[in-house]
């Protein structure tokens, strides 16, 4: 009898160990089967080691999220993992839009990887194809079979940019048998969704499957400006067609093409305090700020229209501003070929062509990031256009010989990316801050210096502050083998290594709307990443392992720099021990892992936005609202240590409960501030921090399923709760966000018989953030001396109903 498994039941199968001798031979399908192990917990099968293995026998700390778990928690895209359901996995949005995500694992969390010449620290894959940019990661998920989250460095089998781990999305392929499902749903905030997944009958050894997805939600923070979009709005639509050809026994060719469009707006940036430093408040005489008698300096008065929100999430913004949806268009073609040379030897090829085109429109700053100046401009409309295309090819030889399972392979990756950006100010105050108008719909003056009055927000009128491009290439050869001696088959020794050579060439060609020469990137790096694991089957239900592994994050250049400053790659060495155990006839499962990581050349981002509307000596500041960012490598060694524990219990038939916990401690050596545009802080040794990494994070779940009536109809209840400590959100600011506690749930009636032909329906009520908990997940105090702190709040409670018909 099938049983329900929630995301947390699967998360509770983390920190695991592999007896390679028990690993299955290479299979023709990369599927994750859930086999019955009645009356206890289910066995989960994954492919994290490039072959199908039991999750409990795999010496990788790994979480597998099934399609059933995705449905129970109403996960529509990767942004829904921001609730912390997998404690070691941290997902958050880029500040300027939802569609570009930051993904981190075990304290390896980049601050700003959304550029053409830099990389993330956690690799994201779709059907084995690496995604080179974080732009477009939040596109709607197609028909997903599972999501595998591999924790810890994966430098041997997955390669570059996996020093924190890897997130692998595996979609469902064609079956060759007619069937499928269609679903539709509605929710609050004007939400509606629909999807179809249709398997067509196989013809002449060729099977086809078609998928389509639509997801829509109106803004959760309204924009008072007429005709403009609010914040936390999205509209995602996409389709995919896949085919499977099996011309002869042992040969499988999988082809797929997908195309998606994600329109979205960012979360609103709220002013949560004014003048927190208690500075004297000045007054304006014309546009000159006059300080009170006896005060050497003072802060500008707050415009009357600007609202200080405090710790409350805003439903309606205080000011109406220009806000259009950002648009990410993603597309890709992949070809996966598998051929059984012998019963124990399989040759594989994974080819991918992918691309993403993005247009960013971010007006979320409003009047909350710059001081009020009479008749001054404000708003900082952050605009960007990025185009990226990539090609990758991976060849694998997967096989077994007596006492040894092995994988050999080669990899090639080629990427082209370019981006241009502008930050006009589309609003202008009146003389006393009681009103404002929309401005800057004019073409820039090419002979003028930086002048905000010449910055239009229409693409035809952009005053381009930066324009850059980069071409990256990577080559790799890798191998891994697991040896299980006949005389001691409880011991399994795995060793492997990967040699990588990578290059990236690029240039910053335009700065402040003027052609720029001399800012050239010429990066090259070669390295070898080894891995050794010793696994021991202490008992048939108790497996132990010790592991040493390495990984790295590529170097590059920061395109937000005025000089295209180059930085070096960072690398990590990881020492990990783990145990996984089953008790009481597999009714209780406890998995634990502890690790210590040493990271060299940690990449640290320093930000500076010149918010001075006037210069100290008087007159307009030509660099007003200009954003500069520099990346520097931290000296010495950063140290990361952590513990992960996962417990799953099935006390009675139909009920599964559990909890997961992650402790993560990160220490990074201080770094000299590299931003020359900020004279007050340039060269100052600064304490730096790892972003979006709570020291303590935990999750819990309960799933209950029971039969209804005499047929196959089942009632399923799911609840989960997720906690995270306060955490840093900027690498160069010693300020933390709020802690968080998010509860989700669903009630599902499944297997409702519609007719005698086997058509069945499912009806589900779902809710996310059921208690409407409100917390700050990003906060900056950088403007405290001139205005106050700004922050982004999490999404409010959402709920809805969804119906599905399976045929």
Buried (B, 14 or more C-beta within 10 A) or exposed (E): EEBBBBBBBBBBBBBBBBBBBBBEBBBEEBBBEBEEEEEBBBBBBBBBBBBBBBBBBBBBBBBBBBBBBBBBBBBBBBBBBBBBBBBBBBBBBBBBBBBBBBBBBBBBBBBBBBBBBBBBBBBBBBBBBBBBBBBBBBBBBBBBBBBBBBBBBBBBBBBBBBBBBBBBBBBBBBBBEEBBBBBBBBBBBEBBBBBBBBBBEBEEEBBBBBBBBBBBBBBBBBBEBEEBBBBBBBBBBBBBBBBBBBEEEEBBBBBBBBBBBBBBBBBBBBBBBBBBEEBBBBEBEEBEBEBEEEEEEBBBBBBEBBBBBEEEBBEEBBBBBBBBBBBBBBBBBBBBBBBBEEEBBBBBBBBBBBBBBBBBBBBBBBBBBBBBBBBBBBBBBBBBBBBBBBBBBBBBBBBBEEEEBBBBBBBBBBBBBBBBBBBBBBBBBEEEBEEBEBBBEEEBEEEEEBBBBBBBBEEEBBBBBBBBBBBBBBBBBBBBBBBBEEEEEBBBBBBBBBEBEBBBBBBBBBBBBEEBEEBEBEBEBEBEBBBBBBBBBEEEBBBBBBBBBBBBBBBBBBBBBBBBBBBBBBBBBBBBBBBBBBEEEBBBBBBBBBBBBBBBBBBBBBBBBBBBBBEEEEEBBBBBBBBBBBBBBBEEBBBBBBBBBBBBBBEEEBBBBBBBBBBBBBEBBBBBBBBBBBEEBBEEEBEBBBBBBBBBBBBBBBBBBEEEEEEEBBBBBBBBBBBBBBBBBBBBBEBBBBBBBBBBBBBBBBBBBEEEEEBBBBEBEBBBBBEEBBBBBBBBBBBBBBBBBBBBBBBBBBBBEBBBBBB
